[in-house]
Every structure is written in structure tokens, then in C-alpha cells.
């Protein structure tokens, strides 16, 4: 049972998709909330306006690359809990500008950790990492079916024992930040927790072609339903698989971590919907076609560099240590995602 005691929560990237959902839950609980965001992401300004209708919070428009500002802000606010979500999240952008990607994801994370080490060493810090720390997984064996790839020896998904293998500038920058988080527990005793996410989706997600693929394809399906005759494009054969985790389950996960005991500190967890909530692109398109009664049209582009054919999280470790498991079914979650994209993309 989660505590109802008021907490001081800092969310970096708090106007993004994940951040705004978590911020709204903190306001619902009556927690003291500080949001740091540079408002550069698509939808961030809209999410900030929406959050302002949900309750009162402190806001700092700033960038995690500004070490001095981060230091002053953490010292003044003295958070008890930190959700570090700010980051450059598109692999394509990391390839175009690897220095920017490094400075935001790796150096920005180091700035946050240093400020916490100096001014809030008792805080619980949860970091939003990625499945890309495991590389492209091309050394594994796969089976191909009509609609999806299957990792032959991982029928329940991938555990945290999978070797790290940073690929692409994005994988390197997020992977380095992931390891800094864990090492600041080992060296300095900070209560850091790392979540290596698969695919997340839900309300408040303003998807783009480079990030938020579930929402993006929901938007394309609505556009074709309304008469757009232009096919959308996909990279690869459409059989690549991810497990889908809805925003409601993410909220439960992060607040479980916020109120966890010291035994969870220093651990990394693979996070996703698990095999029951997995979809390939082709399977998602079939769901969208049936749901909207539309025949979708798309064209194929070459597969993206370092893209994984399959990533599905085996969530047994996080279930055992935090008592958390996904609850929102993919059918229910996708139906709600269609409702959300219909509201803002009409």
C-alpha cells in the first residue's frame, strides 16, 4: 500500500509524455512538485498548460545541460524523490547530431546526479533508460512468422542478464547515463533505480515520426479514415516486435519505485508490457484497420540502423522486487490511444 504522506518530487522533462502523466498523479496526491523542462519537445507547451489546470506546482524552464542552474535548483528545492526523464529520445536525431545527443543524455544526467549527490543525497532517483542499451540483438536467432519476428530462445522476453551492447549514438549516450546512475549508487550510495523501457504509449503523447510510434501510426490511421489517400511509410518489413506499456501502468510503476525500500536501489529493470502485450507493426495495423473500419495503405523503407527485430521485456525481476506488473491490456490501451489521437489530431 502506497504512503499518502506528502513528498517533494522533482521531475526533469516533466512536460513530456511520461513526465506530464507522472506530474498529474503527483498533483492528485497533493505532493509538492517541481518540474524542469526546456519545452523543446512537440506537445511540451500543451502539456504544461494542461498540468496548470490540474493543480499548483513550481516550474523551471531550463536545460539539464546547464550544470550551475541544476545545482542551484536542486539545492533550493531539496527533493525527496527525483524522476529523471529529460533526454534526447530519437535515434535518428542522435545520428544526425551525436554531440547534442551526448550532451543532453550523458552530460545532462551527470549534472543531475552531481547536484543530488551534493544537495539531496537521501533522495530516491529513478531514471528512464531504454532497451537500446542491449544493442541491435542481431547475434540472436529468430523465427519468422507471417506477422512477426520471434526471438527463438526468449519466449518470455528478455531479462536483465542480457549483455549490454551500446549501438548508435543514442544507445551510447543513454547507456552511459544508465551506467552512471548505477555507479553513483555503488560509489556514493545514492538511491538510484534504472528502468530500461521498451515502448510506452497513452494520453498526453504528442507523437512524431521519430518518437512515439504507436501514437504516430494511430494518427496515420485516423488520417486515412478521414480520407487521406497518401500512404504512410514504415522502416523494415513491419514484423519488428515491441511490448507496449500504457501510461496508467507507468504511473503505478514510478510511484511504486518512489516509495520503495533501500533494497531496490542500485538495480536496473527491464520494463514493458511483456509478451501478452506485444505487437509487431503489421499486427498493430491489423488492429487499427478493424477498430476504425479502414483499409490502411503504407510503403516500405529500408530498416533503420541498429533497430532491434524484437524487444519484449521479461518483467519478473521488477514484479518480484516492486510487486508491479502490467494491468492494461493492449486492446484496451490501444482503444484509449485511438480516442486520444482522435481528440488532438482531428
Secondary structure per residue as TSV (DSSP state, phi and psi in degrees):
chain	resnum	aa	ss	phi	psi
A	1	X	-	360.0	128.0
A	2	X	-	-75.5	144.4
A	3	X	-	-68.8	145.1
A	4	X	-	-97.5	2.4
A	5	X	S	-63.1	142.3
A	6	X	-	-68.8	135.1
A	7	X	-	-123.8	159.7
A	8	X	E	-101.1	114.8
A	9	X	E	-117.6	128.1
A	10	X	E	-106.0	128.7
A	11	X	E	-120.2	115.5
A	12	X	E	-86.3	137.8
A	13	X	T	71.6	32.5
A	14	X	T	-74.7	-5.3
A	15	X	T	-104.7	6.8
A	16	X	S	-80.3	-172.9
A	17	X	H	-60.5	-59.9
A	18	X	H	-64.5	-45.2
A	19	X	H	-61.5	-42.0
A	20	X	H	-68.9	-35.1
A	21	X	H	-65.1	-42.6
A	22	X	H	-69.8	-38.0
A	23	X	H	-62.9	-42.1
A	24	X	H	-62.4	-37.4
A	25	X	H	-68.2	-38.7
A	26	X	H	-62.6	-41.1
A	27	X	H	-65.3	-39.2
A	28	X	H	-60.7	-35.8
A	29	X	H	-80.4	-8.4
A	30	X	T	80.1	19.5
A	31	X	-	-75.7	155.4
A	32	X	E	-80.9	123.7
A	33	X	E	-123.9	132.8
A	34	X	E	-119.6	126.4
A	35	X	E	-111.7	129.5
A	36	X	E	-113.3	126.2
A	37	X	E	-159.5	142.2
A	38	X	-	-92.4	-0.3
A	39	X	-	61.4	27.4
A	40	X	-	-86.7	-21.2
A	41	X	S	-77.5	149.1
A	42	X	T	-56.8	127.1
A	43	X	T	89.7	-7.8
A	44	X	H	-64.5	-42.1
A	45	X	H	-66.3	-38.2
A	46	X	H	-65.1	-40.6
A	47	X	H	-67.4	-35.7
A	48	X	H	-64.5	-43.8
A	49	X	H	-61.0	-41.4
A	50	X	H	-64.4	-43.3
A	51	X	H	-61.6	-35.9
A	52	X	H	-64.7	-21.8
A	53	X	T	-84.4	-9.3
A	54	X	T	-94.4	-20.6
A	55	X	-	162.7	-174.7
A	56	X	-	-99.3	135.3
A	57	X	-	-153.8	162.9
A	58	X	E	-89.7	144.8
A	59	X	E	-133.0	135.9
A	60	X	E	-126.6	109.9
A	61	X	E	-82.7	103.5
A	62	X	-	-159.8	172.8
A	63	X	-	-116.3	139.5
A	64	X	T	-65.4	-12.2
A	65	X	T	-74.3	-13.9
A	66	X	-	-87.2	88.4
A	67	X	H	-61.7	-41.0
A	68	X	H	-64.6	-44.7
A	69	X	H	-64.3	-43.1
A	70	X	H	-59.0	-43.1
A	71	X	H	-60.2	-47.6
A	72	X	H	-65.1	-42.7
A	73	X	H	-64.9	-45.0
A	74	X	H	-65.2	-40.2
A	75	X	H	-62.7	-42.1
A	76	X	H	-72.2	-40.5
A	77	X	H	-84.1	-31.0
A	78	X	-	51.1	63.4
A	79	X	-	-66.7	147.5
A	80	X	S	-92.7	-24.9
A	81	X	E	-136.7	139.0
A	82	X	E	-130.1	127.4
A	83	X	E	-105.6	106.5
A	84	X	E	-93.4	101.3
A	85	X	-	-116.6	-15.6
A	86	X	-	-60.5	134.5
A	87	X	-	179.5	164.8
A	88	X	-	-89.9	120.9
A	89	X	-	-114.4	-0.1
A	90	X	-	-104.1	125.3
A	91	X	H	-62.0	-39.5
A	92	X	H	-61.0	-41.2
A	93	X	H	-67.1	-34.7
A	94	X	H	-66.3	-34.3
A	95	X	H	-72.6	-35.9
A	96	X	H	-70.9	-36.3
A	97	X	-	-142.7	78.1
A	98	X	H	-65.8	-30.5
A	99	X	H	-66.3	-45.8
A	100	X	H	-59.6	-42.5
A	101	X	H	-60.8	-45.4
A	102	X	H	-63.7	-45.5
A	103	X	I	-64.5	-36.8
A	104	X	I	-74.9	-52.8
A	105	X	I	-78.0	-45.6
A	106	X	I	-89.4	-57.2
A	107	X	I	-65.1	-38.9
A	108	X	H	-61.5	-40.4
A	109	X	H	-66.2	-41.0
A	110	X	H	-61.5	-39.4
A	111	X	H	-60.8	-43.2
A	112	X	H	-64.4	-46.2
A	113	X	H	-61.9	-42.1
A	114	X	H	-64.7	-40.6
A	115	X	H	-64.2	-40.2
A	116	X	H	-68.6	-41.3
A	117	X	H	-58.4	-39.8
A	118	X	H	-81.6	-35.8
A	119	X	H	-120.0	-16.8
A	120	X	-	-145.5	56.2
A	121	X	T	-67.4	-14.8
A	122	X	T	-90.8	-3.0
A	123	X	-	-68.8	147.3
A	124	X	E	-89.3	124.7
A	125	X	E	-117.3	119.4
A	126	X	E	-111.1	128.3
A	127	X	E	-111.3	135.8
A	128	X	E	-89.2	96.8
A	129	X	E	-97.0	-160.6
A	130	X	E	-146.8	155.6
A	131	X	G	-67.7	-13.3
A	132	X	G	-68.6	-10.5
A	133	X	G	-67.0	-13.4
A	134	X	G	-95.2	6.0
A	135	X	T	77.1	-162.3
A	136	X	T	-87.3	-8.5
A	137	X	-	60.3	27.3
A	138	X	T	-78.9	-7.1
A	139	X	T	-81.4	-9.3
A	140	X	S	-82.7	164.1
A	141	X	-	-98.2	145.7
A	142	X	E	-132.5	150.4
A	143	X	E	-106.8	144.5
A	144	X	E	-111.9	125.8
A	145	X	-	-108.5	-172.9
A	146	X	S	-64.7	-31.6
A	147	X	S	-121.4	-9.7
A	148	X	-	-156.9	160.9
A	149	X	E	-89.6	148.3
A	150	X	E	-128.9	130.1
A	151	X	E	-77.5	113.5
A	152	X	T	-54.7	-43.2
A	153	X	T	-101.8	13.9
A	154	X	-	-133.3	62.8
A	155	X	T	-68.0	-22.8
A	156	X	T	-102.3	7.8
A	157	X	-	99.9	-177.2
A	158	X	B	-99.1	132.5
A	159	X	-	-90.7	173.7
A	160	X	T	-71.9	-7.0
A	161	X	T	-77.5	-8.1
A	162	X	S	-58.6	131.7
A	163	X	-	-63.4	140.7
A	164	X	-	-69.3	142.7
A	165	X	-	-158.9	84.5
A	166	X	-	-69.5	125.6
A	167	X	-	-130.6	144.0
A	168	X	H	74.6	153.5
A	169	X	H	-55.4	-38.6
A	170	X	H	-62.4	-47.1
A	171	X	H	-60.6	-37.4
A	172	X	H	-68.6	-44.6
A	173	X	H	-70.3	-42.3
A	174	X	H	-71.2	-37.5
A	175	X	H	-65.0	-40.4
A	176	X	H	-63.3	-42.2
A	177	X	H	-64.2	-41.6
A	178	X	H	-54.2	-47.2
A	179	X	H	-73.8	-34.3
A	180	X	H	-60.0	-42.5
A	181	X	H	-56.8	-49.2
A	182	X	H	-68.2	-36.6
A	183	X	H	-72.9	-29.1
A	184	X	H	-69.3	-19.4
A	185	X	H	-75.9	-45.6
A	186	X	H	-66.0	-43.6
A	187	X	H	-86.5	-41.8
A	188	X	H	-112.5	-5.6
A	189	X	-	78.3	14.5
A	190	X	-	-67.0	147.9
A	191	X	E	-89.1	73.6
A	192	X	E	-98.0	144.3
A	193	X	E	-133.9	135.7
A	194	X	E	-116.7	126.4
A	195	X	E	-108.6	115.6
A	196	X	E	-93.6	97.1
A	197	X	E	-80.6	145.6
A	198	X	-	-89.0	-125.1
A	199	X	E	-101.9	132.3
A	200	X	E	-117.0	148.8
A	201	X	E	-157.5	166.2
A	202	X	-	144.0	-173.0
A	203	X	T	-61.8	152.9
A	204	X	T	75.1	9.8
A	205	X	-	-98.5	108.8
A	206	X	-	-93.2	92.4
A	207	X	-	-74.9	153.1
A	208	X	B	-127.6	173.7
A	209	X	T	-65.0	-21.8
A	210	X	T	-97.8	-12.9
A	211	X	B	-154.4	134.4
A	212	X	-	86.1	55.5
A	213	X	H	-64.0	-32.8
A	214	X	H	-63.5	-49.4
A	215	X	H	-63.5	-38.8
A	216	X	H	-60.7	-45.7
A	217	X	H	-73.4	-28.4
A	218	X	H	-61.9	-41.4
A	219	X	H	-62.7	-43.5
A	220	X	H	-64.5	-36.4
A	221	X	H	-65.0	-43.1
A	222	X	H	-62.9	-40.5
A	223	X	H	-61.0	-42.7
A	224	X	H	-71.8	-33.0
A	225	X	H	-61.0	-35.0
A	226	X	T	-85.9	4.2
A	227	X	T	112.6	-0.2
A	228	X	-	-66.6	121.1
A	229	X	-	-91.7	-5.6
A	230	X	-	-78.5	122.8
A	231	X	-	-64.2	145.7
A	232	X	E	-88.1	172.3
A	233	X	E	-115.8	150.2
A	234	X	E	-129.1	153.4
A	235	X	E	-97.4	128.2
A	236	X	S	88.5	-163.4
A	237	X	S	-88.9	-4.5
A	238	X	S	85.0	0.1
A	239	X	-	-97.4	1.5
A	240	X	-	-67.4	141.3
A	241	X	E	-119.4	137.4
A	242	X	E	-135.4	153.0
A	243	X	E	-93.8	141.1
A	244	X	E	-105.9	132.0
A	245	X	E	-121.2	122.9
A	246	X	E	-80.4	154.1
A	247	X	H	-54.9	-38.0
A	248	X	H	-60.9	-39.9
A	249	X	H	-70.9	-34.0
A	250	X	H	-63.8	-41.0
A	251	X	H	-59.6	-47.4
A	252	X	H	-61.0	-38.9
A	253	X	H	-64.4	-51.4
A	254	X	H	-67.1	-36.8
A	255	X	H	-76.6	-25.4
A	256	X	H	-64.6	-41.4
A	257	X	H	-65.7	-38.7
A	258	X	H	-60.5	-30.6
A	259	X	T	-112.1	23.3
A	260	X	-	-81.9	167.6
A	261	X	-	-87.9	174.3
A	262	X	G	-64.4	-19.3
A	263	X	G	-66.3	-17.7
A	264	X	G	-87.1	-20.8
A	265	X	T	-60.2	141.1
A	266	X	T	82.4	9.0
A	267	X	E	-107.1	148.0
A	268	X	E	-110.5	143.0
A	269	X	E	-131.9	135.2
A	270	X	E	-78.8	130.2
A	271	X	E	-127.4	129.2
A	272	X	S	-174.6	-171.6
A	273	X	-	-81.0	-10.5
A	274	X	-	81.2	172.9
A	275	X	G	-56.9	-39.3
A	276	X	G	-62.0	-24.7
A	277	X	G	-107.6	28.4
A	278	X	E	-94.7	149.2
A	279	X	E	-144.5	141.9
A	280	X	E	-87.2	168.1
A	281	X	H	-57.7	-45.7
A	282	X	H	-61.7	-38.7
A	283	X	H	-69.8	-36.6
A	284	X	H	-62.4	-44.4
A	285	X	H	-61.7	-38.6
A	286	X	H	-63.7	-42.2
A	287	X	H	-60.9	-44.0
A	288	X	H	-65.9	-39.4
A	289	X	H	-62.5	-43.6
A	290	X	H	-69.4	-42.8
A	291	X	H	-64.7	-39.2
A	292	X	H	-102.4	-2.2
A	293	X	T	53.7	57.9
A	294	X	-	-141.9	147.0
A	295	X	-	-96.1	110.0
A	296	X	-	-79.9	148.1
A	297	X	-	-124.5	132.2
A	298	X	E	-148.8	158.9
A	299	X	E	-117.7	154.9
A	300	X	E	-99.9	136.2
A	301	X	E	-111.2	166.4
A	302	X	-	-59.8	153.0
A	303	X	-	-61.3	146.3
A	304	X	-	-71.2	148.4
A	305	X	T	-60.3	134.3
A	306	X	T	65.1	15.6
A	307	X	-	-73.9	137.6
A	308	X	-	-82.1	135.0
A	309	X	S	-66.2	-38.0
A	310	X	E	-140.7	132.6
A	311	X	E	-142.5	118.1
A	312	X	-	-131.9	127.8
A	313	X	B	-80.2	132.3
A	314	X	-	-87.5	111.2
A	315	X	-	-95.1	17.2
A	316	X	H	-65.7	-34.3
A	317	X	H	-66.5	-48.6
A	318	X	H	-67.0	-32.3
A	319	X	H	-65.3	-42.1
A	320	X	H	-69.1	-38.0
A	321	X	H	-91.0	-29.1
A	322	X	H	-115.7	-5.2
A	323	X	-	67.9	23.6
A	324	X	-	-107.8	140.9
A	325	X	-	-150.5	152.2
A	326	X	-	-61.2	142.8
A	327	X	-	-121.5	-28.0
A	328	X	S	-80.2	120.4
A	329	X	-	-70.5	155.4
A	330	X	H	-64.7	-33.8
A	331	X	H	-66.2	-46.0
A	332	X	H	-66.1	-45.6
A	333	X	H	-63.4	-42.5
A	334	X	H	-68.6	-35.0
A	335	X	H	-62.3	-41.8
A	336	X	H	-68.3	-33.8
A	337	X	H	-66.9	-38.2
A	338	X	H	-62.1	-40.3
A	339	X	H	-62.0	-44.6
A	340	X	H	-63.4	-48.4
A	341	X	H	-66.8	-30.7
A	342	X	H	-64.3	-35.0
A	343	X	H	-68.8	-44.9
A	344	X	H	-98.8	-16.9
A	345	X	H	-102.0	0.8
A	346	X	-	-65.3	360.0
